Amino acid sequence: MEKKQRLLSVLNAIIPTQGTSGAGDEIHYHCPFCNHHKKKLQINIETQQWHCWVCDAKGRSLFTLAKKLKASKEVFDELSQIIGNNNYSKSKTPKTSFLQIPEEFKTLVGECDAISFLHAKKYLLQRGLSEEDIQKYNIGYCQDGEYKSRIIVPSYDSMGKLNYFIARSYYGSNFKYKNPPVPKDTIIFDLFINWKMPIILCEGIFDAIAIKRNAIPLLGKTIQSTLLQKMIKKRISEVTIILDSDAQDTMINVSKKLIRYGLNVSRVSLENGDPSDLGFKAMLDKVKHKIQVNDFDLIKQKMSL
C-alpha cells in the first residue's frame, strides 16, 4: 500500500490535476498532452502502463511519462527508489565520482535558536534518535540550497572518507529523499561496521540507526555488489535481514543471492512498524528470535506473497 501511495504522490506532483481512482489500480487524470476537458489519461499504478483515450499518448513505464513531462531529477530519483529500476536517459542524470557534503550543511549537534534548526532537530527526536546518535553520525541539515529543508546523514567508508549521504525532507515534501549525484554502489555506515561480527541488513538509514549494532541499510530492493563482495571477502559468519512487512520480495531475492555465495542467512519478521518505529530494545528482542532462512523457508515466504 505504501508503494502505491508514494507513486500517487509522484504523479500528483508532475501532472497538473489531481487523479481520480478508477477500477482496480487505475487512476484517471486530465491529459497534459491534449488538455481534454475530461479525465481521459488512464494510469495503472501496478503495471505502470498509461494511455490517453483522446490523443493516444501512451507508454509502458512511469519513467517514460515523467520524461515526456520533463520532470526534475528529483522525480526520477523518487521513482527509482519506489520501483527499483530506472529507464531514464543517463545523459540527463549524470553520475560523477566526486562527492562532498552540501556547502549549506549545518550541524545538529548541540543547541541553536534558529527555527529551521529546531524543526530539523524535532524531526529527528520524534523518530527516536538521541543526541548521541546525532553526534555519532554527524547528522546535520540544510536551510538553503539544493538540499533545503532536508536532514543530511553522512556515510563514511572504513577509512573515514565520505562515501555517500542521505538527504531526507523534514517537512511535507512529495519527495522524501534526494540522492547525491553519485552511484549508490557503496557500503552505508561502513565506518561503524565490525566485519568480524554478524551483519544486519535493513531497509533505511533510520532503521540502521535504531538497530545500532552492525546494521547496514540497503537503500533499495537489492544488495549492491560492493557490499556483497566485502561480506564474502570478510567471510561474515551470519547475515540477518530485517525488512518491512511490505518488502518480502526483496528479502527473498537478497536471501537467495547471499545463500548462493555460501553465507548463513537469518531473517526477522516485522508484522507492524519498522525498526525506527519500534526502537532499539524491541529490535534487540526480535533479533534474538530470528528465523533461519533456507530453501524451504523461502518457498513458504514466496507462497505468502
N, C-alpha and C positions, 0 to 999 in steps of 0.2 A: 504493500500500500504506500509506503514511504517513497518508493521509486516513482510511482505514478504521480504523487503529489509534487515531487521535485520536477518532473517533466512538465507538469502543468504550469508550474511557476516559470519555467524557461519559456514555454510557448506564450504565456500571457505577457511576458516581457518583450518578446520580439514581434508579436502580432498586435496591431493597434487596438483591436477589440477583444473583450473577454470571451472565452469559449463557453459553449453550452453543451452539456452532456447529452449524448445520444444513446443508441443501443450498444450494450456491451462496453467495450473500451473506446468507443468513438466519441470524439469531441468535434463540435462544429463551430467554425469561425467565419466572419466576413472575409472574403478572399482579398488579400492585399495586392494581388496582381491585376484583378479585373474590377475590384471595388463594387461588386454586385450588392444590391441593397438587402439581399437575403444571405443568410449564413450557408454558403454553398461549398466552403472549403472543409472537407472532412478529413480528420486525422485520427488514425488508430494508434493509441498510446502503446499498445502491446507490440504490434508488428512494425510500427514506425512509418507505415505507408500513409501517404497523403494525396488528396486528389480534389481539385475543384471541378464541380459538375457543370460549370458555365464556360470557363476559359480553357479547361482541360490541363491546367498546370498540375503536375503530379511528380511523385518521386517515391523511392522506397526507403528513405532514410531521413531522420530529422536533421542530420548533418547537412544533407542536400538542401533542405528547406531553409535552414539557418544561413547557408552560404548564399542562396538566392536573395535572401532578405538582408544580406550584407551585415550580419550580426557581428558583434565585437568578439575579440579573442576570449574574453571572459565567458561568453556564452558557450563557445566551443570547449573551453576547459570544464565548464559545468557539465555539458553533455558527455564529455569523455569520462568524467567521474561517475556519472549515473549509468551510462550504457556500457562503458568498458572498452570501446574502440572508437577510433576517430578517422573518418574518411575525408576529413577536411584537408585541403591542399596545404602541403608542408611549406610552400612558399609564403603562405600568409600566416603561418605560426612558426616563425623561425626559432630554432633552438641554438643555444650557444653554450660553450663550456664555461663561460665567465659568470660567476655568481658572487653577489655581495648583499649584505643586509641593506634594506632601503635607506637612503640618506635621511629620511624623515623619522627613522626609528628612535623611539624614546623608551627608556626602561620603565618597567612597572614595579621595580624593587623599591621599597620604601614608601614614603608618603608624598603627596602633592595635592594642591587645591584646584588644579585645572579640571574643568568639567569633563573633558574628554578622558583624562586620566582616571577620574572617579568612575565613569561609565565602563571603561575597559576593565578596571580592577574589580568592579562589582560583578561583571560578567564572569570573570574567572572564579571568583569566590563562590558565586552561585552554582558553578559547575563542579564545585568540590575541591578546587585547588587551594593549597595553603601558601602562606608566604614563603615557606621553604621550597615548595615546588617552583614558584615564580623565580626565586633566586637560583635554584639548581639548573633550570633550563634556560636561564637568561631571557625570560619572556618579556616582550615589550609591546608597543603599539605604534601606529602611525596616525597622527592627527591630520596630516595633509598628504598630498602627492598621490601617486598611483595606487597606493595601498591605504588610502584614507579610511578611517573608522574600522580598521582591522587589527586584530591581535596578531602579533608576529611571534611565532615559536621557531627559533633556530634549531637546526640539527647539525651536529659536528661528527666528523669521522674519528677513528681511533687515535689520530694524531692531533686532534683538537682543531682541525680545519673545517670551516663551514662547508657542508655538502648539500644542504637544502634548507628551505624554510617554508613554513606553512602560514598563510595569511587568512585568518578567519574573521568574518564580519561580526562585530558585537552589536550591530543594530539590525533592523529588519530588512536586510538586503535579500533580493531574489537569488543572489549568487553567494552562497555561504563562504566558499573557498575561492581563492585566486592563486594560481600556481606561479612560481617564478619561471622565467624563460629558459629552463634547463631540463634535460631528461630526468625522469623520475627514477631511473635505474640506479638507486643508491641504497644505503642502509640507514634508515632514520634512527637517530639516537645511538649510533654506533659507539660513541664515546662512553656511554654508560653501560655497555654490554660486557658481561663476563662470559667469554666464549668457552670457558671450561665448565660452565654450568648449563642446565637445561634452558631452552629458549621458549618464550611465549610469543606467538604471533597473534595480533589483534587487528582491528579494523582502522581506527583513527588515532590521532595523536593524544587526544584527551583520554581515550581508553588506555593507552600505554602509560600515561602519567598516573592514572588511577590504579592500575595494576602494580606499578612501581618496579617490580623485580624482573629484570631481564626481558622486558616487553618491547617488541618491535612492531610498529604499525605498518600494515601493507599499503595503505592509501590507494586501494584499488581492488580489482577482482582476481588478481593473480599474484604470484610471487616473482619478484624481479630477479633476473639472472645473477646480479652481483651478490644479492643476499643468499640465494641458493648455493652459489659456488663457495661462499665463505663458510656456510654451515657444513657443507661436505668436507671442505679443506680442514676445518677445525674438529671434524668428527664429533659433532654435537651428539650427546647421549640421548637426548629426548627433545621433541618439539611438541608443545601444547598449543592447539589452535582455539582461540576464543573469538567467535564472531557473533554478530547479532542474529536473532532467530530468522530474519528475512534474508540471510546471506548463506544459507546452507549449500547452495550450488557452488559457491566459492570455497566453502570448507571442503567439499568433496573433491573439487579439482585440485586444490592445493595439497590435500592429503595424498591423493593419488601420485602426484609428482614427487612428494617427499618420500613416500614408501618405495617408489620406483628406484630411488637412489639409496635405499637401504637405511633410511632414518626411522627411528622409533617414534611413532606419532600418537598423540592422545588429543582428545577434544573436551571442551567444557560446554555443556548445554545451557543456553540462556533463553528462558521462556519469556520473561518480561524484562524490558530495560536493557541497557548496555553497561559495560564496566564503569563508564564515567558516571552513570546514574546510580549504580549500586555501591560504588566506593571500594576502598582497599580491603577492609575487613571482610565484607561479603564476598569479594572476589577471591580472597585468600582461602576462604572456606570452600568455595566452588572448585578451586584448583585441586584441593585435597580429594575431591570426589570426581576427578576427571575420568573419562572413559577411553579405554584403549581402542585405537582405530585399526581395523583390519578389513579384509575384503568383504567379510560377512556384514560388518557394521556399515560399510559404505553402501552395500546393496540395500540395506534397511533404510538408510538415510535417503537414498535416491528414490526409493519407492514412496517415501513420505512426502516428497515434494509435490 
